[in-house]
Amino acid sequence: MNLPKVIAELVTAQNNFDSVAYAKCFSETAVVYDEGKTHKGRKEIECWIADANERYQATMQPISFEEKETESVLKAEASGKFDGSPIVLSYHLEIADELIWSLEITG
């Protein structure tokens, strides 16, 4: 599957549980929506994913990627230490200047 560079880097960072590299895929003012919470800015995103990595130890395997006008959607199988694992999640992304500006994760 041909993924944009920043998405490939995001997947690699997630699968290596590297919260610093994961956060560097985002703009300084990016916003992440996950599990009913909002995380604003690269530092909050780094803290959020570090906590999620510790709790869930989730890895992701991309299934499909679709680019739309203002949003891209990555579907990936997530496996880890959580009920229902593995599950397919949708990552709704806004990408500009080769960085993620917005991410919403849905089931």
Secondary structure, DSSP 4 states (H G I P E B T S, - for coil): ----HHHHHHHHHHHTT-HHHHHTTEEEEEEEEETTEEEEHHHHHHHHHHHHHHHH--EEEEEEEEE-SS-EEEEEEEESSSTT-SEEEEEEEEEETTEEEEEEEE-
